[in-house]
Amino acid sequence: MIGKKLALCFAVCFTISFVFFQQSLESIATMLSFGYIFEQHHAAPWGVLLLCFIWLWLKREEVLQGMRTESYSPVFIVLGLVLLAFSLLMPTAGDFLVFQLLLAWLAVFIIFFGKGMLIPAILLGIYGFSISFPVIVEKFAEFPYSKTIILPATWILRWLGYPLESQGQWISFLSSSGEPISVLIKAACAGPATMGVFIAIFALMMLDIPLPRRKAGYVFIFGVVGTWVQSFIRLIILLLVGYYHGEAALWTAHYWTIYILFPLWYLIFLYVYFYVYNSHSAL
Protein backbone atom coordinates (compact mmCIF):
# COMPACT_ATOMS: atom_id res chain seq x y z
CA MET A 1 0.00 0.00 0.00
CA ILE A 2 2.72 2.45 0.97
CA GLY A 3 4.57 1.71 -2.28
CA LYS A 4 1.54 2.69 -4.39
CA LYS A 5 1.00 5.87 -2.37
CA LEU A 6 4.67 6.76 -2.73
CA ALA A 7 4.53 6.23 -6.49
CA LEU A 8 1.42 8.42 -6.71
CA CYS A 9 3.13 11.06 -4.53
CA PHE A 10 6.13 11.12 -6.88
CA ALA A 11 3.82 11.38 -9.90
CA VAL A 12 2.00 14.37 -8.39
CA CYS A 13 5.33 16.03 -7.49
CA PHE A 14 6.71 15.65 -11.00
CA THR A 15 3.45 16.88 -12.54
CA ILE A 16 3.45 19.98 -10.34
CA SER A 17 7.12 20.55 -11.13
CA PHE A 18 6.66 20.57 -14.88
CA VAL A 19 3.36 22.47 -14.84
CA PHE A 20 4.21 25.22 -12.34
CA PHE A 21 8.01 25.21 -12.08
CA GLN A 22 9.22 24.63 -15.63
CA GLN A 23 11.11 27.93 -15.75
CA SER A 24 12.55 27.29 -12.30
CA LEU A 25 13.78 23.86 -13.43
CA GLU A 26 15.62 25.48 -16.33
CA SER A 27 17.22 27.99 -13.96
CA ILE A 28 18.16 25.22 -11.52
CA ALA A 29 19.82 23.29 -14.35
CA THR A 30 21.97 26.36 -15.07
CA MET A 31 22.76 26.70 -11.36
CA LEU A 32 24.16 23.17 -11.36
CA SER A 33 26.87 24.04 -13.89
CA PHE A 34 30.50 24.10 -12.73
CA GLY A 35 31.01 27.69 -13.83
CA TYR A 36 27.95 28.95 -11.95
CA ILE A 37 28.80 27.15 -8.71
CA PHE A 38 32.54 27.64 -8.45
CA GLU A 39 33.24 30.77 -10.50
CA GLN A 40 30.19 32.98 -10.00
CA HIS A 41 28.55 31.83 -6.77
CA HIS A 42 29.11 29.80 -3.63
CA ALA A 43 28.93 25.99 -3.61
CA ALA A 44 27.82 25.99 0.04
CA PRO A 45 24.02 25.73 -0.56
CA TRP A 46 24.49 22.65 -2.73
CA GLY A 47 26.76 21.11 -0.11
CA VAL A 48 24.16 21.62 2.62
CA LEU A 49 21.42 20.25 0.38
CA LEU A 50 23.49 17.15 -0.38
CA LEU A 51 24.08 16.58 3.33
CA CYS A 52 20.34 16.97 3.99
CA PHE A 53 19.58 14.26 1.44
CA ILE A 54 22.24 12.02 3.00
CA TRP A 55 20.67 12.55 6.44
CA LEU A 56 17.24 11.82 4.96
CA TRP A 57 18.55 8.50 3.67
CA LEU A 58 20.15 7.71 7.04
CA LYS A 59 16.84 8.45 8.77
CA ARG A 60 14.71 6.58 6.24
CA GLU A 61 13.45 4.03 8.80
CA GLU A 62 12.09 6.77 11.05
CA VAL A 63 10.49 8.47 8.03
CA LEU A 64 8.89 5.20 6.90
CA GLN A 65 7.57 4.59 10.40
CA GLY A 66 5.88 7.99 10.36
CA MET A 67 4.51 7.37 6.86
CA ARG A 68 2.74 4.24 8.12
CA THR A 69 1.06 5.83 11.14
CA GLU A 70 -1.48 8.10 9.46
CA SER A 71 -3.23 8.25 6.11
CA TYR A 72 -4.98 11.26 4.58
CA SER A 73 -5.60 13.15 7.84
CA PRO A 74 -7.70 16.30 7.25
CA VAL A 75 -5.24 18.34 9.34
CA PHE A 76 -2.27 17.28 7.23
CA ILE A 77 -4.20 17.68 3.99
CA VAL A 78 -5.02 21.30 4.90
CA LEU A 79 -1.42 21.92 6.00
CA GLY A 80 -0.11 20.44 2.77
CA LEU A 81 -2.44 22.54 0.63
CA VAL A 82 -1.47 25.72 2.49
CA LEU A 83 2.24 25.00 2.02
CA LEU A 84 1.68 24.15 -1.63
CA ALA A 85 -0.14 27.44 -2.21
CA PHE A 86 2.64 29.30 -0.39
CA SER A 87 5.32 27.62 -2.51
CA LEU A 88 3.50 28.61 -5.70
CA LEU A 89 3.03 32.23 -4.63
CA MET A 90 6.34 33.01 -2.89
CA PRO A 91 8.71 35.30 -4.82
CA THR A 92 12.01 33.53 -5.40
CA ALA A 93 15.41 33.95 -6.96
CA GLY A 94 18.77 32.22 -6.84
CA ASP A 95 19.08 29.44 -4.27
CA PHE A 96 15.47 29.99 -3.18
CA LEU A 97 14.29 28.45 -6.46
CA VAL A 98 15.45 25.09 -5.14
CA PHE A 99 13.82 25.74 -1.77
CA GLN A 100 10.55 26.69 -3.47
CA LEU A 101 10.51 23.46 -5.47
CA LEU A 102 11.36 21.31 -2.45
CA LEU A 103 8.68 23.07 -0.39
CA ALA A 104 6.10 22.13 -3.03
CA TRP A 105 7.29 18.52 -2.91
CA LEU A 106 7.13 18.53 0.89
CA ALA A 107 3.57 19.88 0.73
CA VAL A 108 2.49 16.99 -1.50
CA PHE A 109 4.33 14.53 0.77
CA ILE A 110 2.45 15.90 3.80
CA ILE A 111 -0.90 15.41 2.05
CA PHE A 112 -0.09 11.76 1.35
CA PHE A 113 1.88 10.73 4.44
CA GLY A 114 1.04 13.11 7.29
CA LYS A 115 3.29 12.39 10.26
CA GLY A 116 6.05 11.13 8.00
CA MET A 117 6.77 14.78 7.24
CA LEU A 118 8.62 15.53 10.50
CA ILE A 119 12.20 14.68 9.47
CA PRO A 120 11.87 15.96 5.86
CA ALA A 121 10.39 19.22 7.20
CA ILE A 122 13.25 19.65 9.70
CA LEU A 123 15.82 19.01 6.98
CA LEU A 124 14.15 21.48 4.62
CA GLY A 125 14.09 24.01 7.44
CA ILE A 126 17.83 23.51 7.99
CA TYR A 127 18.51 23.99 4.27
CA GLY A 128 16.26 27.04 4.23
CA PHE A 129 18.16 28.55 7.15
CA SER A 130 21.53 28.01 5.43
CA ILE A 131 20.44 30.03 2.39
CA SER A 132 18.44 32.63 4.35
CA PHE A 133 21.07 33.54 6.94
CA PRO A 134 23.48 35.33 4.56
CA VAL A 135 20.57 37.14 2.89
CA ILE A 136 19.28 38.36 6.27
CA VAL A 137 22.76 39.50 7.31
CA GLU A 138 23.35 41.38 4.06
CA LYS A 139 19.94 43.05 4.27
CA PHE A 140 19.87 44.08 7.93
CA ALA A 141 23.50 44.04 9.14
CA GLU A 142 25.62 44.73 6.05
CA PHE A 143 27.91 47.36 7.54
CA PRO A 144 28.40 46.10 11.13
CA TYR A 145 28.91 42.49 10.02
CA SER A 146 31.57 43.50 7.51
CA LYS A 147 33.33 45.67 10.11
CA THR A 148 33.74 42.66 12.41
CA ILE A 149 36.35 41.40 9.97
CA ILE A 150 37.67 44.66 8.47
CA LEU A 151 38.79 46.23 11.75
CA PRO A 152 40.90 43.36 13.13
CA ALA A 153 42.35 42.48 9.71
CA THR A 154 43.53 46.03 8.97
CA TRP A 155 44.83 46.47 12.53
CA ILE A 156 46.96 43.32 12.36
CA LEU A 157 48.33 44.02 8.89
CA ARG A 158 49.18 47.61 9.80
CA TRP A 159 50.88 46.36 12.96
CA LEU A 160 52.95 44.03 10.74
CA GLY A 161 53.96 47.01 8.63
CA TYR A 162 51.70 46.72 5.57
CA PRO A 163 50.51 50.11 4.19
CA LEU A 164 46.73 49.60 4.31
CA GLU A 165 44.09 52.32 4.49
CA SER A 166 40.55 51.59 5.61
CA GLN A 167 37.53 53.82 5.04
CA GLY A 168 34.10 52.41 5.71
CA GLN A 169 33.94 49.07 3.91
CA TRP A 170 36.85 49.87 1.59
CA ILE A 171 40.44 48.73 2.06
CA SER A 172 43.05 50.40 -0.14
CA PHE A 173 46.77 49.80 -0.51
CA LEU A 174 49.69 49.80 -2.94
CA SER A 175 50.99 46.38 -3.91
CA SER A 176 54.70 45.60 -3.62
CA SER A 177 55.01 46.49 -7.32
CA GLY A 178 53.26 49.85 -6.84
CA GLU A 179 49.83 48.81 -8.20
CA PRO A 180 46.99 50.68 -6.44
CA ILE A 181 44.37 48.24 -5.16
CA SER A 182 41.02 49.02 -3.57
CA VAL A 183 38.61 46.30 -2.47
CA LEU A 184 35.09 46.58 -1.10
CA ILE A 185 34.63 44.26 1.88
CA LYS A 186 30.92 43.53 1.93
CA ALA A 187 29.13 41.49 4.58
CA ALA A 188 29.43 38.49 2.26
CA CYS A 189 33.23 38.73 2.59
CA ALA A 190 32.89 38.31 6.35
CA GLY A 191 31.51 34.82 5.85
CA PRO A 192 27.75 34.77 6.57
CA ALA A 193 27.38 32.00 3.98
CA THR A 194 29.95 29.80 5.71
CA MET A 195 28.44 30.70 9.08
CA GLY A 196 25.02 29.60 7.81
CA VAL A 197 26.56 26.38 6.50
CA PHE A 198 28.29 25.71 9.81
CA ILE A 199 25.07 26.22 11.80
CA ALA A 200 23.17 23.99 9.36
CA ILE A 201 25.76 21.21 9.57
CA PHE A 202 25.87 21.51 13.36
CA ALA A 203 22.08 21.07 13.43
CA LEU A 204 22.37 17.97 11.23
CA MET A 205 25.00 16.49 13.52
CA MET A 206 22.83 17.17 16.56
CA LEU A 207 20.00 15.29 14.87
CA ASP A 208 22.16 12.21 14.36
CA ILE A 209 24.63 12.19 17.28
CA PRO A 210 23.33 14.72 19.81
CA LEU A 211 25.49 16.16 22.57
CA PRO A 212 24.20 16.98 26.06
CA ARG A 213 22.65 20.44 26.10
CA ARG A 214 25.39 22.17 28.07
CA LYS A 215 28.25 20.63 26.11
CA ALA A 216 26.40 21.30 22.86
CA GLY A 217 26.31 24.99 23.80
CA TYR A 218 30.05 25.10 24.39
CA VAL A 219 30.82 23.22 21.18
CA PHE A 220 28.46 25.47 19.22
CA ILE A 221 30.15 28.62 20.53
CA PHE A 222 33.54 27.12 19.68
CA GLY A 223 32.26 26.39 16.16
CA VAL A 224 30.86 29.89 15.63
CA VAL A 225 34.13 31.49 16.76
CA GLY A 226 36.17 29.08 14.64
CA THR A 227 34.05 29.77 11.56
CA TRP A 228 34.59 33.50 12.04
CA VAL A 229 38.34 32.94 12.49
CA GLN A 230 38.63 31.01 9.21
CA SER A 231 36.83 33.87 7.41
CA PHE A 232 39.21 36.32 9.10
CA ILE A 233 42.25 34.26 8.04
CA ARG A 234 40.87 34.14 4.51
CA LEU A 235 40.68 37.94 4.32
CA ILE A 236 44.26 38.23 5.62
CA ILE A 237 45.42 35.77 2.95
CA LEU A 238 43.57 37.65 0.19
CA LEU A 239 45.07 40.99 1.18
CA LEU A 240 48.57 39.51 1.35
CA VAL A 241 48.13 37.85 -2.04
CA GLY A 242 47.01 41.20 -3.44
CA TYR A 243 49.98 42.98 -1.87
CA TYR A 244 52.61 40.56 -3.18
CA HIS A 245 51.06 39.39 -6.47
CA GLY A 246 48.57 42.06 -7.58
CA GLU A 247 44.81 42.48 -7.90
CA ALA A 248 44.27 39.70 -10.47
CA ALA A 249 45.87 37.16 -8.13
CA LEU A 250 43.75 38.50 -5.26
CA TRP A 251 40.54 37.75 -7.14
CA THR A 252 41.76 34.31 -8.18
CA ALA A 253 42.47 33.53 -4.53
CA HIS A 254 39.06 34.98 -3.63
CA TYR A 255 37.29 32.30 -5.67
CA TRP A 256 39.23 29.30 -4.33
CA THR A 257 40.47 29.91 -0.78
CA ILE A 258 37.08 29.19 0.77
CA TYR A 259 37.13 25.66 -0.66
CA ILE A 260 40.43 25.03 1.10
CA LEU A 261 40.02 26.83 4.42
CA PHE A 262 36.46 25.82 5.34
CA PRO A 263 36.98 22.05 4.84
CA LEU A 264 40.20 22.22 6.86
CA TRP A 265 38.44 24.11 9.63
CA TYR A 266 35.49 21.74 9.62
CA LEU A 267 37.79 18.72 9.95
CA ILE A 268 39.12 20.34 13.13
CA PHE A 269 35.57 20.96 14.33
CA LEU A 270 34.55 17.36 13.60
CA TYR A 271 37.48 16.13 15.67
CA VAL A 272 36.42 18.33 18.61
CA TYR A 273 32.75 17.35 18.25
CA PHE A 274 33.43 13.63 18.24
CA TYR A 275 35.99 13.98 21.03
CA VAL A 276 33.35 15.63 23.23
CA TYR A 277 30.73 13.07 22.17
CA ASN A 278 32.99 10.09 22.87
CA SER A 279 34.11 11.57 26.19
CA HIS A 280 30.48 11.86 27.27
CA SER A 281 29.61 8.36 26.01
CA ALA A 282 32.50 6.87 27.98
CA LEU A 283 31.11 8.21 31.28
N, C-alpha and C positions, 0 to 999 in steps of 0.2 A: 504493500500500500504506500509506504513512504517513498519507494522508488518512483512510482507513478506520479505522486505529488511533486517530487523533486524535478522530474522531467517536465511536468507542466509548468512549474515555477520557472525553470530555465527558459522554456519556450516563451512565456510571458515577458521575461526580462529581455530576451533578444528582440522580441517584437517591439517593445517599448523603446529599446535602444535605437533601432533602425527607423522607427516612425518619428520619434521626438528628438533624438540626439544624433541624427546623421551628421550634421555639421560639426558637432562636438567630437564625434568619432574621428572625423578627418583631421581635426586639430590635434587630437590626442596622438594620432599616428605620426604627425609631424613632431610632436613633443618627445616621441620615443627615439628620434634620430640621434646619432652620436654627436653631431655638430650642435644640435639644440641643447642637449643635456650638458655636455662638457665644455663647449666653447661660448655659449650664450647665456646659459642659466646654470642653476645648481642641481646636482644629481641627488641631493639629500631627500627631496620628497619621494622619489622613486625608491630610494633605499629603505625609507620608513615603510612605504607601501609593501615592498617585498617582504620585509620582516613581519608585517601584519598578516600577510597571507601565510607565511611560515608558521606563525603562532596559531592561526586559524586551523591549519592542518594538524598541528600538535594537539590542539584542543578539540579535535573532531568528535571524540567520543562524548564529551560533555555537550557539544552542540547537538549531536544526534539524540542524546537522551532528552534534551529539551524539546526537540522536534517531535518526539513521540508522545509528549505529555498532554498536548492540547491540539485540537483541530478546529479551525475556522471559528475562533471565539469572536463574538461581536466587538469586544473591546479592542482586540488586536487588528481586526478588519478596519475599524474606524481609524486606529492609530496608523496603520499602513497607508490608508487612503490619504490621510492628512499629510504624511511624510512624502507621499508620491506627488501630491499637488504642490507641496513646498519645493520639491526638487525640480519640478517643471517650471515653476515661476521664479525661482531665485536667480538673480543676475550673477553671472560667473565669467571668469577669465582665467587664463593661465592654469595653475595647478588645481584650481577649484572646478575646472571642467571634469576632472577625474572624480573629485569628491561628489559632484552633482550626479554623475552617472552611477556611482556606487550607492549613493543615498536612494536613488530610484530603485536599484536592485534590492537594497535592504528593505525598502517599503513593501515590495512584492513578496519578499521572503517572510516578512512579518505577517502579511495577510494569510499566507499558506501555513506557516509553522509556529506562529505565536511565540511561546516561551523560548523557542530555539534561537530567538533573536538576541539574547543577552550578550553573548560573547562577540558575535559579529558587530553588534551596535557599539560595544566598548572599543573594539579595534578600530572601527570607523571613526569614533570620537577621538581616539589617539592620533590617527592619521590627520583628521581635521585640525586638531590642535597644532600639529607640527607645521602645517602650511599656514595656519592663521596667526601664529605667534609672531613671525617676522613682519607680517602685514600690519598687525596691531602696533608693534613697536615703531615701525616706520611712519605710521599715521599719527600716533599720539605722543611718541617720545623720541622723535628723530634726533633733535639736537642733544638732549642730555645723554641719550644712550651712546651716541657717537663720541661725546666728550669723555665718557668713562674709559675710552681707549686712547683718545688723542692726547690727553693731558699726561698720563704716565709715560707714554711712548716718546713724546717730544722731550719730556724732562730727562729721561734716561739717556737719550741720544745726545742731547745738549751736554749733559754731564760728562759723556764720553768724548766730547769735543767735536761733534758733527754740527755743521752750520745750518740748523733748521730754524724756520720761522713758522709760527702757528698763528692763524687769525680765523676765529670762528671754527668752521669745519675744514678749512684749507691748511695744508702743510706745504711749504715752499722751501726749496733749497737748490744749491748748485751742485751738480754731480762732480766727481773727481776730475772729469775732463772739461768742466766749465759749462755744461749744458744746464740751462734753467729748467727746473721741474716743479710743477705745482699739481697736487693731487687733492681731490675732494674726498674727505673721509665721511661717507654717509653712515647712517645707522647700520645699514647692511654690512659695512666693512667691520663693524664691531661684533659681528657674529650672531645676530638673532636667529638666523636660519640654523646654525649649528647648535645653538642653545635649545631651539625648539626640537631638533632631532634628538639631542641628549635627553631632554625631558620625556619625549615619546618613547625612546628606547628604555629608559629607566622604568617607565610605567609598564612596558611589556615584560621586563625582567621581574617586576614585582608581581605581575599576574602569574608567572610561571614558578619562580623560586623566591617567594616573599621573605623579606627580612622582618624582624620584630620592629614595631613602630618606632621606638626610640633610635635604634641603630639605623633604621632606614632614613630617619631624618638627618643623622650625621653623615651618612654616605651620600645622601642627596645634596647636602650643602657642599661636601667635598667635590662632588661631580659638577655642580654649578660653578664653583670657583675654578676648578680645573678647566672647564670648557671656556670660561672667560680668559684664562691664562693662555690657552693655546691660540685663541684669537689675537691676544696681545702679542704673543711671540710671532705670529704670522705677520702682523703689521710691522714689527721691528725688522723682520727678514725682508719684507717688500721694500721698505725704505732704504735698507742697506744695499739691496740689489740695485735699486735706482741710483744710489749714490755712486756705487763702484762700476756699474755696467750700463747706466742710462735708462731713459724712460721706457723704451721698447722692451728691455729685459724685465723691467718692473711689472709691466702688464702681462708678460708671459708667465712670470712667477705668480702673479695674481690669480690666473686661471687654474694653476696646478698645485700650489702649496697646500690648499685645503684638503686635497685628496691624499696628502702625505701626513700632514700634522694631525688631522682629526682621527684617522684610524690608529695612529701611534698612541695618541692620548687615550682613545677608548680601550685599547688593549691594557693600558695601565689601570683604567677604571675597572675593567672586567676583573683584573687580578685582585684589586682591593675588594670589590663586591663579593667575589667568591671566597676570598679569605675571611671576610666578616661572616658570610653565610656558613662556611664550614666550621668556623670557630664557635658559632652559636649552636650548630648541630651537634658538635662534639660534647657540649655541656650535658 
